[in-house]
């Protein structure tokens, strides 16, 4: 049952947003929540490992993910058109990688899976689903947004089915540096593309 709850969690975000979509004040609250949730998710995903290992490359990768897309956009009008889409693909891939790890960690061991950990994964997956829907739906439509949320559900299942094998292969400084890079791009996309798209949507 815990796996079912985890799989349902990413879907809860889009459902919540859809229910509130016709209430402008509620939607603005959701927008504010996303602006807060993404830095918090990134911090929880990147900073503990960076602090534990005193890893400068991880912190540098995070900053590059935030700053490089902005620099590319300012350098070229042509790049400006494609940078956000590329950064979005990279950012979602980072969420998917993290989801694989969480799915693998949910495989019961000798003592089972701690309830607190399962609850933490559920509470983490709800804003992940919401953020993906919030980013994709205004620009690319509901079908692609649903596909993005569905990839998180599928990633959890794949991670769960592969278990410790995934944990062994995807942990390490290289994987952590990559996650930091893509987490930074996600922050850029939310505060650049997301703010623009939703400001335009509210104005309609």
C-alpha positions as CSV (number, residue, x, y, z in Angstrom):
1,X,0.0,0.0,0.0
2,X,2.9,2.4,0.7
3,X,4.1,2.0,-2.9
4,X,0.7,2.8,-4.2
5,X,0.6,5.9,-2.1
6,X,4.0,7.0,-3.4
7,X,2.9,6.4,-7.0
8,X,-0.3,8.4,-6.5
9,X,1.6,11.3,-4.9
10,X,2.9,13.0,-8.1
11,X,-0.6,12.9,-9.6
12,X,-2.0,14.7,-6.6
13,X,-0.2,17.9,-7.5
14,X,-1.8,18.4,-10.9
15,X,-5.2,17.3,-9.6
16,X,-4.9,20.0,-6.9
17,X,-3.9,22.6,-9.4
18,X,-6.8,21.7,-11.7
19,X,-9.3,22.0,-8.9
20,X,-8.0,25.4,-8.0
21,X,-7.4,26.7,-11.5
22,X,-10.7,28.7,-11.7
23,X,-9.9,30.5,-8.5
24,X,-7.3,33.2,-9.3
25,X,-6.4,33.8,-5.6
26,X,-5.8,30.1,-5.0
27,X,-3.7,29.8,-8.2
28,X,-1.5,32.7,-7.1
29,X,-1.0,30.9,-3.8
30,X,0.0,27.8,-5.7
31,X,2.4,29.9,-7.8
32,X,4.0,31.2,-4.6
33,X,4.2,27.7,-3.2
34,X,6.1,26.6,-6.3
35,X,8.6,29.5,-6.1
36,X,9.2,28.4,-2.5
37,X,9.1,24.6,-3.0
38,X,11.7,24.4,-5.8
39,X,14.6,26.0,-3.9
40,X,13.6,23.9,-0.8
41,X,13.6,20.7,-2.9
42,X,16.9,21.6,-4.5
43,X,18.4,22.4,-1.1
44,X,17.3,19.1,0.4
45,X,18.5,17.2,-2.7
46,X,21.9,18.8,-3.1
47,X,23.2,20.6,0.1
48,X,23.3,17.6,2.5
49,X,25.6,15.7,0.3
50,X,27.7,18.8,-0.5
51,X,28.1,19.5,3.2
52,X,28.8,15.9,4.1
53,X,31.6,15.5,1.6
54,X,32.7,19.1,1.6
55,X,32.2,18.9,-2.2
56,X,33.1,22.1,-4.1
57,X,32.2,20.6,-7.5
58,X,28.6,19.9,-6.4
59,X,28.1,23.5,-5.3
60,X,29.8,24.8,-8.5
61,X,27.6,22.6,-10.6
62,X,24.5,23.9,-8.8
63,X,25.6,27.5,-9.5
64,X,26.4,26.7,-13.2
65,X,22.9,25.2,-13.6
66,X,21.4,28.4,-12.4
67,X,23.7,30.9,-14.1
68,X,24.8,29.4,-17.4
69,X,21.3,29.4,-19.1
70,X,20.9,33.0,-18.1
71,X,24.3,33.9,-19.6
72,X,23.5,32.0,-22.8
73,X,20.2,33.9,-23.1
74,X,21.9,37.2,-22.7
75,X,24.6,36.3,-25.2
76,X,22.3,35.5,-28.1
77,X,18.7,36.2,-29.1
78,X,18.7,32.9,-31.0
79,X,19.8,31.0,-28.0
80,X,17.2,32.8,-25.9
81,X,14.4,31.0,-27.8
82,X,15.7,27.5,-27.0
83,X,17.5,27.8,-23.7
84,X,14.5,27.5,-21.4
85,X,13.3,24.4,-23.3
86,X,16.7,22.8,-23.0
87,X,17.0,23.7,-19.4
88,X,13.6,22.3,-18.7
89,X,14.5,19.0,-20.2
90,X,17.6,18.8,-18.2
91,X,15.8,19.8,-15.0
92,X,13.1,17.2,-15.4
93,X,15.7,14.6,-16.1
94,X,17.3,15.4,-12.7
95,X,13.9,15.0,-11.0
96,X,13.6,11.6,-12.8
97,X,17.0,10.5,-11.6
98,X,16.1,11.4,-8.1
99,X,12.9,9.5,-8.4
100,X,14.7,6.4,-9.5
101,X,16.8,6.6,-6.3
102,X,13.7,7.1,-4.2
103,X,12.0,4.1,-5.8
104,X,15.0,1.9,-5.2
105,X,15.2,3.0,-1.6
106,X,11.5,1.9,-1.1
107,X,12.4,-1.8,-1.6
108,X,11.8,-3.4,1.8
109,X,14.9,-4.8,3.6
110,X,15.0,-7.1,6.5
111,X,13.4,-4.5,8.8
112,X,11.0,-3.2,6.1
113,X,10.9,0.4,5.1
114,X,10.6,3.0,7.9
115,X,7.2,4.7,7.8
116,X,8.8,8.1,8.3
117,X,10.9,7.6,5.1
118,X,7.8,6.5,3.1
119,X,5.9,9.6,4.3
120,X,8.8,11.8,3.5
121,X,8.9,10.4,-0.1
122,X,5.2,11.0,-0.5
123,X,5.4,14.6,0.8
124,X,8.3,15.1,-1.6
125,X,6.6,13.6,-4.7
126,X,3.5,15.8,-4.4
127,X,5.3,19.1,-5.0
128,X,7.5,17.3,-7.7
129,X,4.3,16.4,-9.7
130,X,2.9,19.9,-9.1
131,X,6.1,21.6,-10.3
132,X,6.3,19.5,-13.5
133,X,2.6,20.2,-14.3
134,X,3.1,23.9,-13.4
135,X,6.0,24.2,-15.8
136,X,4.8,22.2,-18.7
137,X,1.1,22.8,-19.0
138,X,1.1,26.5,-19.8
139,X,3.7,26.2,-22.6
140,X,3.3,22.7,-24.0
141,X,-0.3,21.7,-23.1
142,X,-1.9,19.2,-20.7
143,X,-0.9,16.0,-22.7
144,X,2.8,16.7,-22.5
145,X,2.4,17.8,-18.9
146,X,0.7,14.6,-18.0
147,X,3.5,12.7,-19.8
148,X,6.0,14.5,-17.6
149,X,4.2,13.6,-14.4
150,X,3.7,10.1,-15.7
151,X,7.5,9.8,-16.1
152,X,7.9,10.4,-12.4
153,X,5.5,7.6,-11.6
154,X,7.2,5.3,-14.1
155,X,10.6,6.3,-12.7
156,X,9.5,5.3,-9.2
157,X,8.4,1.9,-10.5
158,X,11.6,1.3,-12.4
159,X,13.7,2.2,-9.4
160,X,11.6,0.0,-7.1
161,X,11.9,-2.9,-9.5
162,X,15.7,-2.6,-9.8
163,X,16.2,-1.9,-6.1
164,X,19.7,-1.9,-4.7
165,X,21.2,-2.2,-8.2
166,X,20.1,1.3,-9.0
167,X,21.3,2.6,-5.7
168,X,24.7,1.1,-6.3
169,X,25.1,2.4,-9.8
170,X,23.7,5.9,-9.4
171,X,25.3,7.0,-6.2
172,X,28.7,8.6,-6.3
173,X,30.3,12.1,-6.7
174,X,29.6,12.1,-10.5
175,X,25.9,11.4,-10.0
176,X,25.7,13.9,-7.2
177,X,27.4,16.6,-9.4
178,X,25.0,15.9,-12.2
179,X,22.0,16.1,-9.9
180,X,23.3,19.5,-8.7
181,X,23.7,20.8,-12.2
182,X,20.2,19.8,-13.3
183,X,18.8,21.1,-10.0
184,X,20.3,24.4,-10.8
185,X,18.7,24.5,-14.2
186,X,15.3,23.7,-12.6
187,X,15.7,26.7,-10.4
188,X,16.5,28.8,-13.5
189,X,13.5,27.5,-15.4
190,X,11.0,28.0,-12.5
191,X,12.0,31.6,-11.9
192,X,12.5,32.6,-15.5
193,X,10.2,30.6,-17.8
194,X,7.7,29.7,-15.1
195,X,7.3,33.3,-13.9
196,X,6.9,34.5,-17.5
197,X,4.4,31.9,-18.5
198,X,2.2,32.2,-15.4
199,X,2.2,36.0,-15.4
200,X,1.0,35.8,-19.0
201,X,-1.6,33.2,-18.1
202,X,-3.0,35.4,-15.3
203,X,-3.2,38.4,-17.6
204,X,-5.5,36.6,-20.0
